[in-house]
Structure formats: structure tokens, C-alpha cells
Amino acid sequence: MHAETLCYMLHQLPVERKFGRSVLPPPSAQPRVPVKVAIPAGIATLGMRRWENGAFGWDNEFEKHRVDVPAFASMHTT
């Protein structure tokens, strides 16, 4: 909503008050190296019980659900 309001404000700004910036080259960066990360098996708890510890929750956050997740590996870059 705020981005839309800003767009309307910029659109109404007189042309002589608008100016562009010079484009700078992107900064150089070291190449990223993919690494496989092992994730152990375990239990994932999704959601929560209604009124658990008096905490607020949206409708899609109820009911508490536990899932056994097998071990897996995931690729990440460093």
C-alpha cells in the first residue's frame, strides 16, 4: 500500500523536479561455492494448539501437527 502511494506521489511530481542517478557497475563478488549440507532426521512441529500459552494465532496456524521428517541433504552456497 505504501509503495503504491509513493508511486502516485512521484507521478504527480513536476518533471523538472525528477532526476535520475548515474548507473554504477555492480560490485565484484567472490564466486559462490555450492556445499551439500546434511540435515538429520527429526520431528517437525507445525502450527499450535488453540489458546496455547495465551498466544495469538491466525486460523491457518491451528491445530498443532507433528511430522516425522527423514534425513536429507540440501545444497547451499557459501
N, CA, C and O atoms as CSV, one atom per row, in Angstrom:
chain,resi,resn,atom,element,x,y,z
A,1,MET,N,N,0.821,-1.176,0.000
A,1,MET,CA,C,0.000,0.000,0.000
A,1,MET,C,C,0.876,1.255,0.000
A,1,MET,O,O,0.576,2.214,-0.710
A,2,HIS,N,N,1.943,1.258,0.778
A,2,HIS,CA,C,2.807,2.438,0.842
A,2,HIS,C,C,3.558,2.635,-0.473
A,2,HIS,O,O,3.763,3.771,-0.901
A,3,ALA,N,N,3.972,1.541,-1.120
A,3,ALA,CA,C,4.668,1.647,-2.403
A,3,ALA,C,C,3.742,2.251,-3.454
A,3,ALA,O,O,4.174,3.063,-4.272
A,4,GLU,N,N,2.472,1.857,-3.432
A,4,GLU,CA,C,1.505,2.406,-4.383
A,4,GLU,C,C,1.313,3.898,-4.152
A,4,GLU,O,O,1.248,4.666,-5.112
A,5,THR,N,N,1.220,4.321,-2.893
A,5,THR,CA,C,1.076,5.743,-2.573
A,5,THR,C,C,2.294,6.525,-3.054
A,5,THR,O,O,2.155,7.610,-3.617
A,6,LEU,N,N,3.493,5.973,-2.832
A,6,LEU,CA,C,4.713,6.636,-3.286
A,6,LEU,C,C,4.725,6.777,-4.806
A,6,LEU,O,O,5.146,7.810,-5.327
A,7,CYS,N,N,4.270,5.753,-5.521
A,7,CYS,CA,C,4.222,5.826,-6.984
A,7,CYS,C,C,3.318,6.963,-7.446
A,7,CYS,O,O,3.673,7.701,-8.365
A,8,TYR,N,N,2.147,7.110,-6.815
A,8,TYR,CA,C,1.243,8.205,-7.165
A,8,TYR,C,C,1.888,9.562,-6.877
A,8,TYR,O,O,1.748,10.498,-7.664
A,9,MET,N,N,2.590,9.667,-5.755
A,9,MET,CA,C,3.245,10.924,-5.403
A,9,MET,C,C,4.327,11.275,-6.427
A,9,MET,O,O,4.431,12.424,-6.856
A,10,LEU,N,N,5.128,10.284,-6.814
A,10,LEU,CA,C,6.189,10.533,-7.792
A,10,LEU,C,C,5.601,10.875,-9.161
A,10,LEU,O,O,6.143,11.709,-9.886
A,11,HIS,N,N,4.508,10.237,-9.502
A,11,HIS,CA,C,3.852,10.506,-10.788
A,11,HIS,C,C,3.372,11.954,-10.853
A,11,HIS,O,O,3.416,12.572,-11.917
A,12,GLN,N,N,2.918,12.495,-9.735
A,12,GLN,CA,C,2.396,13.866,-9.707
A,12,GLN,C,C,3.504,14.914,-9.557
A,12,GLN,O,O,3.236,16.109,-9.685
A,13,LEU,N,N,4.714,14.498,-9.295
A,13,LEU,CA,C,5.832,15.433,-9.149
A,13,LEU,C,C,6.141,16.063,-10.506
A,13,LEU,O,O,6.189,15.349,-11.508
A,14,PRO,N,N,6.353,17.377,-10.568
A,14,PRO,CA,C,6.672,18.015,-11.852
A,14,PRO,C,C,7.951,17.437,-12.460
A,14,PRO,O,O,8.884,17.073,-11.744
A,15,VAL,N,N,7.978,17.358,-13.786
A,15,VAL,CA,C,9.101,16.741,-14.496
A,15,VAL,C,C,10.427,17.386,-14.128
A,15,VAL,O,O,11.429,16.687,-13.980
A,16,GLU,N,N,10.454,18.693,-13.979
A,16,GLU,CA,C,11.717,19.378,-13.676
A,16,GLU,C,C,12.247,19.025,-12.279
A,16,GLU,O,O,13.416,19.276,-11.985
A,17,ARG,N,N,11.419,18.461,-11.437
A,17,ARG,CA,C,11.867,18.062,-10.096
A,17,ARG,C,C,12.354,16.607,-10.061
A,17,ARG,O,O,12.880,16.152,-9.046
A,18,LYS,N,N,12.178,15.885,-11.167
A,18,LYS,CA,C,12.595,14.484,-11.240
A,18,LYS,C,C,13.974,14.420,-11.875
A,18,LYS,O,O,14.239,15.125,-12.849
A,19,PHE,N,N,14.842,13.599,-11.346
A,19,PHE,CA,C,16.161,13.423,-11.931
A,19,PHE,C,C,16.615,11.991,-11.690
A,19,PHE,O,O,16.234,11.364,-10.701
A,20,GLY,N,N,17.420,11.491,-12.590
A,20,GLY,CA,C,17.927,10.115,-12.488
A,20,GLY,C,C,19.305,10.089,-11.873
A,20,GLY,O,O,19.962,11.122,-11.740
A,21,ARG,N,N,19.723,8.937,-11.510
A,21,ARG,CA,C,21.074,8.740,-10.971
A,21,ARG,C,C,21.934,8.062,-12.016
A,21,ARG,O,O,21.434,7.339,-12.878
A,22,SER,N,N,23.241,8.303,-11.932
A,22,SER,CA,C,24.139,7.584,-12.826
A,22,SER,C,C,24.185,6.116,-12.377
A,22,SER,O,O,24.121,5.817,-11.184
A,23,VAL,N,N,24.295,5.229,-13.333
A,23,VAL,CA,C,24.304,3.802,-13.036
A,23,VAL,C,C,25.733,3.367,-12.749
A,23,VAL,O,O,26.619,3.535,-13.587
A,24,LEU,N,N,25.953,2.816,-11.579
A,24,LEU,CA,C,27.275,2.335,-11.197
A,24,LEU,C,C,27.407,0.855,-11.539
A,24,LEU,O,O,26.414,0.128,-11.513
A,25,PRO,N,N,28.614,0.397,-11.859
A,25,PRO,CA,C,28.779,-1.036,-12.127
A,25,PRO,C,C,28.547,-1.824,-10.839
A,25,PRO,O,O,28.820,-1.330,-9.745
A,26,PRO,N,N,28.047,-3.046,-10.973
A,26,PRO,CA,C,27.818,-3.843,-9.765
A,26,PRO,C,C,29.140,-4.159,-9.066
A,26,PRO,O,O,30.162,-4.315,-9.734
A,27,PRO,N,N,29.139,-4.255,-7.755
A,27,PRO,CA,C,30.381,-4.576,-7.038
A,27,PRO,C,C,30.843,-5.998,-7.388
A,27,PRO,O,O,30.031,-6.887,-7.643
A,28,SER,N,N,32.134,-6.182,-7.394
A,28,SER,CA,C,32.653,-7.514,-7.695
A,28,SER,C,C,32.452,-8.410,-6.471
A,28,SER,O,O,32.494,-7.946,-5.332
A,29,ALA,N,N,32.237,-9.677,-6.724
A,29,ALA,CA,C,31.997,-10.625,-5.633
A,29,ALA,C,C,32.747,-11.915,-5.911
A,29,ALA,O,O,32.994,-12.272,-7.063
A,30,GLN,N,N,33.100,-12.595,-4.860
A,30,GLN,CA,C,33.744,-13.889,-4.999
A,30,GLN,C,C,32.712,-14.887,-5.514
A,30,GLN,O,O,31.533,-14.790,-5.176
A,31,PRO,N,N,33.151,-15.851,-6.335
A,31,PRO,CA,C,32.199,-16.855,-6.808
A,31,PRO,C,C,31.657,-17.676,-5.644
A,31,PRO,O,O,32.378,-17.971,-4.691
A,32,ARG,N,N,30.403,-18.034,-5.730
A,32,ARG,CA,C,29.772,-18.835,-4.684
A,32,ARG,C,C,30.049,-20.309,-4.949
A,32,ARG,O,O,30.015,-20.768,-6.091
A,33,VAL,N,N,30.322,-21.036,-3.881
A,33,VAL,CA,C,30.639,-22.447,-3.991
A,33,VAL,C,C,29.499,-23.258,-3.378
A,33,VAL,O,O,29.176,-23.080,-2.203
A,34,PRO,N,N,28.876,-24.165,-4.177
A,34,PRO,CA,C,27.806,-24.978,-3.600
A,34,PRO,C,C,28.355,-26.019,-2.626
A,34,PRO,O,O,29.391,-26.635,-2.874
A,35,VAL,N,N,27.652,-26.200,-1.528
A,35,VAL,CA,C,28.043,-27.149,-0.490
A,35,VAL,C,C,26.809,-27.970,-0.113
A,35,VAL,O,O,25.725,-27.418,0.076
A,36,LYS,N,N,26.975,-29.283,-0.006
A,36,LYS,CA,C,25.875,-30.129,0.421
A,36,LYS,C,C,25.867,-30.176,1.939
A,36,LYS,O,O,26.890,-30.457,2.563
A,37,VAL,N,N,24.703,-29.897,2.536
A,37,VAL,CA,C,24.550,-29.874,3.980
A,37,VAL,C,C,23.608,-31.012,4.379
A,37,VAL,O,O,22.496,-31.112,3.862
A,38,ALA,N,N,24.058,-31.869,5.301
A,38,ALA,CA,C,23.240,-32.982,5.774
A,38,ALA,C,C,22.291,-32.496,6.865
A,38,ALA,O,O,22.710,-31.840,7.819
A,39,ILE,N,N,21.029,-32.819,6.717
A,39,ILE,CA,C,20.014,-32.467,7.704
A,39,ILE,C,C,19.566,-33.777,8.363
A,39,ILE,O,O,19.073,-34.667,7.669
A,40,PRO,N,N,19.725,-33.915,9.680
A,40,PRO,CA,C,19.359,-35.170,10.337
A,40,PRO,C,C,17.841,-35.359,10.402
A,40,PRO,O,O,17.075,-34.401,10.301
A,41,ALA,N,N,17.432,-36.610,10.571
A,41,ALA,CA,C,16.008,-36.916,10.737
A,41,ALA,C,C,15.514,-36.305,12.047
A,41,ALA,O,O,16.291,-36.089,12.977
A,42,GLY,N,N,14.233,-36.036,12.103
A,42,GLY,CA,C,13.673,-35.477,13.327
A,42,GLY,C,C,12.186,-35.245,13.189
A,42,GLY,O,O,11.566,-35.679,12.218
A,43,ILE,N,N,11.623,-34.566,14.153
A,43,ILE,CA,C,10.198,-34.258,14.160
A,43,ILE,C,C,10.019,-32.762,13.951
A,43,ILE,O,O,10.625,-31.950,14.650
A,44,ALA,N,N,9.180,-32.406,12.981
A,44,ALA,CA,C,8.841,-31.004,12.738
A,44,ALA,C,C,7.467,-30.742,13.337
A,44,ALA,O,O,6.527,-31.500,13.095
A,45,THR,N,N,7.346,-29.681,14.112
A,45,THR,CA,C,6.064,-29.298,14.694
A,45,THR,C,C,5.531,-28.110,13.907
A,45,THR,O,O,6.182,-27.069,13.818
A,46,LEU,N,N,4.340,-28.275,13.338
A,46,LEU,CA,C,3.715,-27.231,12.536
A,46,LEU,C,C,2.483,-26.722,13.269
A,46,LEU,O,O,1.697,-27.518,13.782
A,47,GLY,N,N,2.307,-25.428,13.326
A,47,GLY,CA,C,1.134,-24.849,13.953
A,47,GLY,C,C,1.195,-24.897,15.466
A,47,GLY,O,O,2.253,-25.126,16.052
A,48,MET,N,N,0.030,-24.676,16.101
A,48,MET,CA,C,-0.052,-24.686,17.557
A,48,MET,C,C,-1.478,-25.015,17.984
A,48,MET,O,O,-2.417,-24.930,17.192
A,49,ARG,N,N,-1.615,-25.384,19.227
A,49,ARG,CA,C,-2.944,-25.647,19.777
A,49,ARG,C,C,-3.644,-24.312,19.999
A,49,ARG,O,O,-3.005,-23.300,20.287
A,50,ARG,N,N,-4.940,-24.326,19.863
A,50,ARG,CA,C,-5.706,-23.094,20.134
A,50,ARG,C,C,-5.490,-22.681,21.580
A,50,ARG,O,O,-5.563,-23.500,22.496
A,51,TRP,N,N,-5.224,-21.401,21.764
A,51,TRP,CA,C,-5.037,-20.805,23.084
A,51,TRP,C,C,-3.854,-21.391,23.841
A,51,TRP,O,O,-3.831,-21.330,25.071
A,52,GLU,N,N,-2.877,-21.954,23.151
A,52,GLU,CA,C,-1.675,-22.473,23.802
A,52,GLU,C,C,-0.878,-21.306,24.379
A,52,GLU,O,O,-0.436,-20.425,23.642
A,53,ASN,N,N,-0.701,-21.304,25.674
A,53,ASN,CA,C,0.029,-20.246,26.380
A,53,ASN,C,C,-0.557,-18.857,26.117
A,53,ASN,O,O,0.153,-17.858,26.232
A,54,GLY,N,N,-1.823,-18.784,25.771
A,54,GLY,CA,C,-2.462,-17.496,25.522
A,54,GLY,C,C,-1.957,-16.793,24.280
A,54,GLY,O,O,-2.231,-15.608,24.093
A,55,ALA,N,N,-1.213,-17.503,23.411
A,55,ALA,CA,C,-0.636,-16.879,22.227
A,55,ALA,C,C,-1.682,-16.668,21.141
A,55,ALA,O,O,-2.598,-17.474,20.977
A,56,PHE,N,N,-1.533,-15.571,20.403
A,56,PHE,CA,C,-2.421,-15.278,19.281
A,56,PHE,C,C,-1.985,-16.096,18.085
A,56,PHE,O,O,-0.793,-16.345,17.908
A,57,GLY,N,N,-2.921,-16.516,17.268
A,57,GLY,CA,C,-2.598,-17.224,16.039
A,57,GLY,C,C,-3.662,-16.989,14.991
A,57,GLY,O,O,-4.827,-16.772,15.324
A,58,TRP,N,N,-3.271,-17.032,13.712
A,58,TRP,CA,C,-4.221,-16.922,12.610
A,58,TRP,C,C,-4.898,-18.273,12.415
A,58,TRP,O,O,-4.387,-19.295,12.874
A,59,ASP,N,N,-6.034,-18.286,11.745
A,59,ASP,CA,C,-6.794,-19.521,11.548
A,59,ASP,C,C,-5.964,-20.626,10.902
A,59,ASP,O,O,-6.128,-21.796,11.246
A,60,ASN,N,N,-5.080,-20.277,9.976
A,60,ASN,CA,C,-4.297,-21.306,9.282
A,60,ASN,C,C,-3.127,-21.822,10.121
A,60,ASN,O,O,-2.353,-22.646,9.635
A,61,GLU,N,N,-2.978,-21.365,11.358
A,61,GLU,CA,C,-1.904,-21.840,12.229
A,61,GLU,C,C,-2.381,-22.898,13.222
A,61,GLU,O,O,-1.589,-23.394,14.023
A,62,PHE,N,N,-3.653,-23.245,13.175
A,62,PHE,CA,C,-4.216,-24.238,14.085
A,62,PHE,C,C,-4.556,-25.493,13.298
A,62,PHE,O,O,-4.861,-25.337,12.116
A,63,GLU,N,N,-4.543,-26.587,13.755
A,63,GLU,CA,C,-4.129,-27.178,15.004
A,63,GLU,C,C,-2.678,-27.620,14.914
A,63,GLU,O,O,-2.094,-27.691,13.833
A,64,LYS,N,N,-2.111,-27.916,16.076
A,64,LYS,CA,C,-0.730,-28.373,16.151
A,64,LYS,C,C,-0.620,-29.721,15.448
A,64,LYS,O,O,-1.461,-30.599,15.639
A,65,HIS,N,N,0.417,-29.879,14.640
A,65,HIS,CA,C,0.600,-31.090,13.845
A,65,HIS,C,C,2.075,-31.459,13.864
A,65,HIS,O,O,2.928,-30.622,13.567
A,66,ARG,N,N,2.380,-32.690,14.207
A,66,ARG,CA,C,3.782,-33.137,14.253
A,66,ARG,C,C,4.025,-34.110,13.113
A,66,ARG,O,O,3.197,-34.978,12.834
A,67,VAL,N,N,5.166,-33.959,12.457
A,67,VAL,CA,C,5.503,-34.772,11.291
A,67,VAL,C,C,6.904,-35.344,11.475
A,67,VAL,O,O,7.831,-34.620,11.838
A,68,ASP,N,N,7.060,-36.654,11.223
A,68,ASP,CA,C,8.394,-37.265,11.205
A,68,ASP,C,C,9.036,-36.948,9.859
A,68,ASP,O,O,8.480,-37.263,8.806
A,69,VAL,N,N,10.199,-36.328,9.902
A,69,VAL,CA,C,10.913,-35.956,8.690
A,69,VAL,C,C,12.163,-36.823,8.573
A,69,VAL,O,O,12.972,-36.841,9.500
A,70,PRO,N,N,12.348,-37.544,7.464
A,70,PRO,CA,C,13.548,-38.365,7.309
A,70,PRO,C,C,14.770,-37.487,7.052
A,70,PRO,O,O,14.633,-36.323,6.674
A,71,ALA,N,N,15.945,-38.033,7.255
A,71,ALA,CA,C,17.184,-37.300,6.972
A,71,ALA,C,C,17.254,-36.980,5.492
A,71,ALA,O,O,16.769,-37.746,4.660
A,72,PHE,N,N,17.860,-35.843,5.163
A,72,PHE,CA,C,18.029,-35.460,3.764
A,72,PHE,C,C,19.229,-34.527,3.658
A,72,PHE,O,O,19.791,-34.109,4.670
A,73,ALA,N,N,19.613,-34.208,2.437
A,73,ALA,CA,C,20.714,-33.282,2.203
A,73,ALA,C,C,20.199,-32.151,1.321
A,73,ALA,O,O,19.333,-32.361,0.471
A,74,SER,N,N,20.731,-30.967,1.526
A,74,SER,CA,C,20.310,-29.797,0.783
A,74,SER,C,C,21.546,-29.049,0.285
A,74,SER,O,O,22.555,-28.976,0.987
A,75,MET,N,N,21.468,-28.501,-0.911
A,75,MET,CA,C,22.585,-27.726,-1.468
A,75,MET,C,C,22.441,-26.258,-1.063
A,75,MET,O,O,21.370,-25.666,-1.198
A,76,HIS,N,N,23.525,-25.689,-0.571
A,76,HIS,CA,C,23.593,-24.274,-0.198
A,76,HIS,C,C,24.859,-23.695,-0.800
A,76,HIS,O,O,25.800,-24.426,-1.112
A,77,THR,N,N,24.879,-22.390,-0.961
A,77,THR,CA,C,26.105,-21.735,-1.431
A,77,THR,C,C,26.719,-20.956,-0.293
A,77,THR,O,O,26.020,-20.412,0.561
A,78,THR,N,N,28.035,-20.912,-0.293
A,78,THR,CA,C,28.750,-20.197,0.757
A,78,THR,C,C,29.392,-18.951,0.180
A,78,THR,O,O,30.047,-18.202,0.905
